[in-house]
Amino acid sequence: MGDEGGRRRTKADFRFDDARLCFGFAGTLADRGKAAPFERLARPADLSRWCVESGCTGASPACTEADLVRAKELREAIQRAGEAMAAGVAPGSGDVAVINRAAAEPSSVPELSADAASVRWNGDGVGAVLSMVARDLIALCDSEYRTRVRICGNPDCGVPFVDTSRAGARRWCSMKTCGALAKKRAYRARLRADGTG
């Protein structure tokens, strides 16, 4: 685990390393390959925190249980759409409908600071943030990177990512998390094989 601002990461921390917005959102359900995945959006307050930490809004929106249910429905539609793109097939029509419904909501809008040195996003609640997430997936589907969607090589992870490497050979959603874990496991396996570990 890495640290952010001198603080050690925990399992509940959201991951934005090397991720598009839509797939960073899919990663709010961790350890998809395990029998018991880890839910990072366990409560409405977690969704509110994700909205701010993702950079989609500057103020924590009020979130209800209904918002949380709607967010998880979108998250799983995005996950399945990412898996479909990685497999070279079209996403299911039900998932496309969920994504389009979220994208149809008014989105957060950018506001440039007076010195033009920074941007703040303003939106009306969770719907505006979920709209940004859905629109990010739609933009990906309409780009040349659509064919570069992969599923993380960590069997416990399973989160989609966009391989922007020149060779098109990236295997991990993030080198800071899954890639580092894979290197650590390979190192330990070599030590065991050499009889030194």
ABEGO torsion letter per residue (X at the ends): XBBBGGBBBBAABBBABGBBAAAAAAAABBGAABABBBBABABAAAAAAAAAAAGABABBBBBBAAAAAAAAAAAAAAAAAAAAAAAGBBBBAAAAAAAAAAAABBBBBBBBBAAGABBBBBBBEAAAAAAAAAAAAAAAAABAAAAABBBBABAAAGBBBBBABAAGABABABAABAAAAAAAAAAAAAAAAAGAX
